[in-house]
Amino acid sequence: MAEFLPLWLFAGVCVFLLFGYPVAFSLAGTALLFAAGGAMFGTFDAVFLEALPNRLFGIVRNETLIAVPLFVLMGVLLEKSKLAERLLDSMAMLFGTMRGGLGISVILVGMLMAASTGIVGATVVTMGMISLPTMLRRGYDPALATGTICATGTLGQIIPPSIALVLLGDVMSNAFQKAQLEMGVFSPKTVSVGDLFVGALIPGLILVALYIVYVAGVAWLQPHKAPAVPKEELRRGVDDSSLAMEIIKGLLPPLLLILAVLGSILGGLATPTEAAGVGAFGAAILAWASGKLSLQTLKDSVLATTKVTGMVFMILIGASLFSLVFRGFGGEELIHEFFNQLPGGVISAVLIVMLVMFFLGFILDFIEITFVVVPIVAPVLLAMGLDPIWLGIMMAINLQTSFLTPPFGFALFYLRGVAPPEVKTQSIYKGVIPFIMIQLFVLLLLSVWPELATWLPEVIYAD
């Protein structure tokens, strides 16, 4: 019975989360309860908790995690600058006159917003408020319209700069070092947030392309679900001669910001943390240029950034305590033994981990899965010889589905909060199903062709 205590520990956390307790306190509180009970009955050695002070100090001085508040601030400032509204108008002028054009415009704008902000909630809410009423008024099927907006918002999970990739990159780096120690290999090779940023580019663009193909296919086969918009309504007096200038004005600011952030990382000019500082400063400049940067706006942005950052770090602290107690109960040995006894070896191990993460996404947020599940399974999988960049991108896309899977898909909640009352919740749930299938299809592509994630990092970082 004692050997299964790690599983009971994990189940206990899930129970507290289902009761609605905060994630950070559920992780830490459950771990302490089990540790206290285990110490009383002689099944837990409290010496494992001696590492906690060093763990906590390592969290607060981690330079990689400094990118989190900077990227959050960048996203909040861009939301305040109303950049998405102008960008969506430009894209609608370009594509809206074709069937499915508004949906394609939303996807392209979402891609650019993902590459500018990396925040799912901001993109979904902004698109829901700006584009959903227009799409419904022009006769778009509610399920298609809401599904497109929700799925497009989740691109911020996989297209860099992504907060999810920052967090996952830090966890994968620690897991890779741990796996090397277990294998007795001391290689100079490392895995960093920058590696995941580069590795995610091709899979992210594939997702965008498949989203567009799906919307275009629906518009072609069922024109009544995604009708074209009259040219006169979209351009509102903008003639052909000035159309190009209007599109350039809408596209130029986000493209410059993307070039500053991603270009500095890909060019080796800055680390992701330094690039995040550049991005936050650039977002402030764009907000100022649009006339939206006031003292009150800056206060609101900093307050929102502080709340999100505090939540992330509290969860990370709770997860660190949880992982120490999990190790104290022999959880790592249990996972090792389970994976090593699987028929099919590493293929079966990856398949089971992906399935577990997918189904946990129905009830847990990506942050909890990143900080609780990934540190447990990643070292074991990496010790089996898997490429850390490929595994990190596979996990990132898998975690992306957690924003769309009911009942706790956050993208669904974000859109429900701003959608008109006539849009049924059932339509939102129905609309995201094809996009979840597309995300799973990309996972299948990556499993067959790992080079989709590993080729670009090898080219860019080749000696």
C-alpha positions in Angstrom: 0.0 0.0 0.0 2.8 2.4 0.9 4.3 2.2 -2.6 1.2 3.7 -4.0 1.2 6.8 -1.7 2.6 9.0 -4.6 -0.5 8.2 -6.6 -2.7 9.0 -3.6 -0.8 12.3 -3.2 -1.6 13.2 -6.8 -5.2 12.1 -6.5 -5.5 14.3 -3.3 -4.4 17.4 -5.2 -7.0 16.7 -7.9 -9.7 16.4 -5.3 -8.8 19.7 -3.7 -8.8 21.4 -7.1 -12.2 20.0 -7.9 -13.5 21.6 -4.7 -12.3 24.9 -6.0 -9.3 25.6 -3.7 -6.5 27.7 -5.2 -4.0 25.7 -7.2 -0.9 26.9 -5.3 -2.3 26.2 -1.9 -3.8 22.8 -3.0 -0.4 21.7 -4.1 1.4 22.9 -1.0 -1.3 22.0 1.5 -1.8 18.5 0.2 1.9 17.8 0.2 2.3 19.0 3.8 -0.7 16.9 4.9 0.8 13.8 3.3 4.3 14.6 4.6 3.0 15.0 8.2 1.0 11.8 8.0 3.9 9.9 6.4 6.3 11.1 9.1 4.0 10.0 11.8 3.6 6.5 10.3 7.2 6.2 9.3 6.6 6.2 5.5 8.1 9.6 4.8 11.6 10.9 5.6 11.5 14.6 6.4 15.1 15.0 5.2 13.6 15.5 1.7 12.2 18.8 2.9 15.6 20.2 3.8 16.1 21.0 0.1 13.0 23.3 0.1 14.9 26.6 1.1 17.3 26.1 -1.8 14.5 25.3 -4.2 12.6 28.5 -3.2 15.7 30.6 -3.4 16.4 29.2 -6.9 12.9 30.1 -8.0 13.1 33.8 -7.0 16.6 34.3 -8.5 15.9 32.4 -11.7 16.8 34.8 -14.6 14.7 32.8 -17.1 11.5 33.4 -15.1 12.1 37.1 -15.2 10.7 36.9 -18.7 7.3 36.0 -17.4 6.3 39.4 -15.9 8.0 41.2 -18.9 6.0 39.3 -21.5 2.8 39.7 -19.5 3.4 43.5 -19.3 4.0 43.5 -23.0 0.7 41.7 -23.7 -1.3 43.9 -21.4 0.1 47.1 -22.9 -0.6 45.9 -26.4 -4.2 45.1 -25.4 -4.6 48.7 -24.0 -3.1 50.2 -27.2 -6.0 48.7 -29.3 -3.5 47.3 -31.7 -5.7 44.3 -32.5 -8.6 46.4 -33.7 -6.6 48.2 -36.3 -4.9 45.0 -37.3 -8.2 43.2 -37.7 -9.6 46.0 -39.9 -6.6 45.8 -42.2 -6.9 42.0 -42.6 -10.6 42.2 -43.1 -10.1 44.7 -45.9 -7.7 42.2 -47.5 -9.6 38.9 -47.1 -13.1 39.7 -46.1 -14.6 39.9 -49.6 -14.0 36.2 -50.1 -16.0 33.4 -48.5 -14.6 32.6 -45.1 -12.5 35.7 -45.4 -13.5 37.1 -42.0 -12.5 33.8 -40.3 -9.2 33.8 -42.1 -8.6 37.4 -41.0 -9.2 36.4 -37.4 -6.7 33.5 -37.7 -4.0 35.7 -39.2 -4.6 38.5 -36.7 -4.5 35.9 -33.9 -1.2 34.6 -35.2 0.3 38.1 -35.2 -1.1 38.8 -31.7 0.3 35.5 -30.5 3.7 36.5 -31.8 3.4 39.9 -30.2 1.8 39.1 -26.8 1.8 35.3 -26.1 -1.3 35.7 -23.8 -4.3 33.6 -24.6 -6.9 35.4 -22.5 -6.1 38.8 -24.0 -6.3 37.5 -27.6 -9.6 35.6 -27.1 -11.3 38.5 -25.3 -10.1 41.1 -27.8 -11.2 39.0 -30.8 -14.5 38.1 -29.1 -15.4 41.7 -28.5 -14.2 43.0 -31.9 -14.8 40.3 -34.5 -17.6 38.0 -33.1 -20.4 40.5 -33.4 -19.3 41.3 -37.0 -19.1 37.6 -38.0 -22.5 36.9 -36.5 -24.1 39.9 -38.2 -22.6 38.8 -41.6 -24.3 35.4 -41.2 -21.4 33.2 -39.9 -22.4 30.0 -38.2 -22.0 30.6 -34.4 -20.1 27.4 -33.9 -17.6 28.2 -36.6 -17.2 31.8 -35.5 -16.7 31.0 -31.8 -14.5 27.9 -32.5 -12.2 30.0 -34.8 -11.8 32.7 -32.2 -11.1 30.3 -29.3 -8.7 28.2 -31.3 -6.9 31.2 -32.7 -6.4 32.6 -29.2 -4.6 29.4 -28.1 -1.9 30.1 -30.7 -0.3 32.2 -28.0 0.6 28.9 -26.3 2.8 27.7 -29.1 3.9 30.6 -31.2 6.8 32.4 -29.6 7.2 34.5 -27.5 4.9 32.4 -25.4 4.7 32.4 -21.6 3.9 28.7 -21.7 7.2 28.0 -23.6 9.1 30.2 -21.0 7.8 28.1 -18.1 8.1 24.8 -20.0 11.6 25.7 -21.1 12.8 26.2 -17.6 11.2 22.9 -16.4 12.7 21.0 -19.4 16.1 22.5 -18.8 16.1 21.1 -15.2 14.7 17.8 -16.4 17.4 17.5 -19.0 20.2 18.1 -16.5 18.7 15.6 -14.2 18.4 13.0 -17.0 22.0 13.4 -17.8 23.0 12.8 -14.2 20.9 9.7 -14.1 22.5 8.4 -17.4 26.0 9.4 -16.2 26.4 11.6 -19.3 28.0 15.1 -18.9 27.3 16.7 -22.3 27.8 20.4 -22.9 24.5 20.4 -24.8 21.6 22.1 -23.0 18.0 22.9 -23.7 16.8 26.5 -23.2 13.7 28.7 -23.7 15.3 30.0 -26.9 15.6 26.4 -28.2 11.9 25.9 -27.6 11.0 29.3 -29.2 12.9 28.3 -32.4 11.5 24.7 -32.3 7.9 25.9 -32.0 8.0 28.2 -35.1 7.4 25.5 -37.8 4.7 23.6 -35.8 3.0 26.9 -34.9 2.9 27.9 -38.6 1.5 24.5 -39.5 -1.3 24.9 -37.0 -2.1 28.3 -38.5 -2.1 26.9 -42.0 -4.4 24.0 -41.0 -6.8 26.4 -39.3 -7.0 28.4 -42.5 -7.5 25.3 -44.6 -10.3 24.2 -42.3 -12.2 27.5 -42.4 -11.7 27.8 -46.2 -12.9 24.2 -46.6 -16.1 24.9 -44.6 -16.7 28.1 -46.6 -16.2 26.2 -49.8 -18.4 23.2 -48.9 -21.0 25.1 -46.9 -21.0 28.7 -48.1 -23.9 29.7 -45.8 -21.7 29.2 -42.8 -19.0 31.6 -43.8 -20.4 34.1 -46.4 -18.4 36.8 -48.0 -18.8 40.5 -47.0 -19.6 43.2 -49.5 -16.5 45.2 -50.5 -18.3 48.5 -49.8 -19.1 47.5 -46.2 -15.6 46.4 -45.4 -13.6 49.3 -46.8 -16.0 52.1 -45.7 -14.8 54.7 -48.3 -11.2 53.5 -48.5 -10.4 53.4 -52.3 -8.0 51.0 -53.9 -5.2 53.5 -54.1 -5.1 54.0 -50.3 -5.9 50.4 -49.4 -2.3 49.3 -49.4 -1.3 52.2 -47.1 -4.1 51.3 -44.6 -3.0 47.7 -44.6 0.6 48.7 -44.0 -0.3 51.0 -41.2 -2.2 48.2 -39.5 0.5 45.6 -40.1 3.7 47.6 -39.4 3.5 48.1 -35.6 3.1 44.4 -34.7 5.6 43.3 -37.3 8.2 45.7 -35.9 7.6 44.4 -32.4 7.8 40.8 -33.6 11.1 41.6 -35.4 12.5 43.3 -32.2 11.6 40.4 -29.9 12.0 37.2 -32.0 14.6 38.7 -34.3 16.9 39.5 -31.3 16.5 35.9 -30.0 17.0 34.2 -33.4 19.9 36.4 -34.3 21.6 35.6 -31.0 21.6 39.3 -30.0 19.5 38.7 -26.8 18.3 36.0 -24.5 14.6 35.5 -24.1 14.6 37.4 -20.9 16.4 40.4 -22.5 14.1 40.2 -25.5 11.1 40.3 -23.2 12.4 43.6 -21.8 12.7 44.9 -25.4 9.2 43.7 -26.1 7.7 45.4 -23.0 9.5 48.7 -23.9 8.3 48.4 -27.5 4.7 47.8 -26.4 4.9 50.9 -24.2 6.1 52.9 -27.3 3.2 51.5 -29.4 0.7 52.4 -26.7 2.2 55.9 -26.4 2.1 56.3 -30.2 -1.6 55.3 -30.3 -2.4 57.9 -27.6 -3.5 55.2 -25.1 -0.6 55.4 -22.7 -1.7 57.3 -19.6 -0.7 57.1 -16.0 -3.9 55.2 -15.2 -3.2 52.8 -18.0 0.3 52.2 -16.8 -1.0 51.6 -13.2 -3.7 49.1 -14.5 -1.1 47.3 -16.7 1.4 47.0 -13.8 -1.3 45.8 -11.4 -2.5 43.1 -13.9 1.1 42.0 -14.5 1.7 41.7 -10.8 -1.4 39.6 -10.2 -0.5 37.1 -13.0 3.2 37.0 -12.0 2.2 36.4 -8.3 -0.1 33.6 -9.4 2.6 31.9 -11.5 5.3 32.1 -8.8 3.0 30.9 -6.0 2.0 27.9 -8.1 5.7 27.2 -8.8 6.5 27.4 -5.1 3.6 25.0 -4.3 4.7 22.7 -7.1 8.3 22.6 -5.7 7.0 21.5 -2.3 4.8 18.9 -4.0 7.6 17.5 -6.0 9.9 17.1 -2.9 7.2 15.2 -1.0 6.5 13.1 -4.2 10.1 12.2 -4.3 10.1 11.5 -0.5 7.4 8.9 -1.1 9.4 7.2 -3.8 7.3 8.6 -6.7 10.2 8.9 -9.1 11.2 5.3 -8.6 7.6 4.3 -9.2 7.4 6.2 -12.5 10.8 4.8 -13.6 9.7 1.2 -12.9 6.4 1.7 -14.6 7.9 3.1 -17.8 10.7 0.5 -17.9 8.2 -2.4 -17.7 6.0 -1.1 -20.5 5.8 -3.2 -23.6 6.9 -1.1 -26.5 9.5 0.9 -24.5 9.8 4.6 -25.2 7.0 4.7 -27.7 4.5 3.4 -25.2 5.9 5.7 -22.5 5.5 8.8 -24.7 2.0 7.7 -25.8 0.8 7.2 -22.2 2.3 10.6 -21.0 0.6 12.4 -23.9 -2.7 10.8 -23.1 -2.4 11.6 -19.4 -1.5 15.2 -20.1 -4.4 15.5 -22.6 -7.0 14.2 -20.2 -5.6 16.2 -17.3 -6.1 19.2 -19.5 -9.9 18.7 -19.1 -9.6 19.6 -15.4 -6.2 21.3 -14.9 -4.6 24.5 -16.3 -1.4 24.3 -18.3 0.6 25.9 -15.5 -0.4 23.1 -13.0 0.5 20.4 -15.5 3.8 22.1 -16.4 4.9 22.5 -12.8 3.5 19.2 -11.4 3.4 16.5 -14.2 6.3 17.6 -16.5 9.0 17.6 -13.8 7.9 14.0 -12.8 7.8 12.4 -16.3 10.3 14.5 -18.4 13.5 13.2 -16.7 12.4 9.6 -17.2 11.5 10.2 -20.9 14.7 12.1 -21.6 16.8 9.4 -19.9 15.2 7.0 -22.5 17.0 9.0 -25.2 14.3 11.4 -26.5 15.3 14.8 -27.9 14.4 17.5 -25.3 13.3 20.1 -27.9 11.0 17.6 -29.6 9.5 16.5 -26.3 9.1 20.1 -25.1 7.2 21.1 -28.3 5.0 17.9 -28.1 4.1 18.8 -24.6 3.4 22.5 -25.5 1.0 21.5 -28.2 -0.7 19.0 -26.0 -1.1 21.6 -23.2 -2.5 24.0 -25.9 -5.6 21.7 -26.0 -6.3 22.3 -22.3 -7.6 25.8 -23.2 -10.2 24.2 -25.5 -11.3 21.0 -23.7 -14.4 21.3 -21.6 -15.5 21.6 -18.8 -12.6 23.9 -17.7 -11.2 25.1 -21.0 -10.2 28.7 -20.2 -10.6 30.0 -23.8 -14.2 28.8 -23.6 -14.7 30.8 -20.4 -13.0 33.9 -21.8 -15.2 33.9 -24.9 -18.4 33.1 -23.0 -17.8 36.2 -20.9 -17.8 38.6 -23.9 -20.0 36.7 -26.4 -23.6 38.0 -27.0 -26.4 36.4 -25.0 -27.8 34.8 -28.2 -24.7 32.7 -28.6 -25.3 29.4 -26.8 -22.6 27.7 -24.7 -23.3 24.6 -26.7 -22.3 26.3 -29.9 -18.9 27.3 -28.4 -18.2 23.8 -27.2 -19.3 22.4 -30.6 -17.2 24.9 -32.5 -13.8 24.0 -30.8 -14.0 20.3 -31.5 -12.6 20.4 -35.1 -9.7 22.6 -33.9 -8.9 20.2 -31.1 -8.7 17.5 -33.7 -6.4 19.7 -35.8 -4.1 20.1 -32.8 -4.0 16.4 -32.2 -3.3 15.9 -35.9 -0.2 18.2 -35.5 0.9 16.1 -32.6 0.7 13.0 -34.8 2.7 14.8 -37.5 5.4 15.7 -35.0 5.5 12.1 -33.7 6.1 10.9 -37.3 8.4 13.7 -38.3 10.3 15.0 -35.2 12.4 17.1 -37.6 9.5 19.6 -37.7 10.5 20.7 -34.3 14.3 19.9 -34.3 15.5 20.9 -37.7 15.3 24.7 -37.3 17.1 24.8 -34.0 19.9 22.6 -35.4 20.2 25.0 -38.4 20.2 28.2 -36.4 22.4 27.0 -33.6 24.8 25.0 -35.7 28.4 25.5 -34.8 
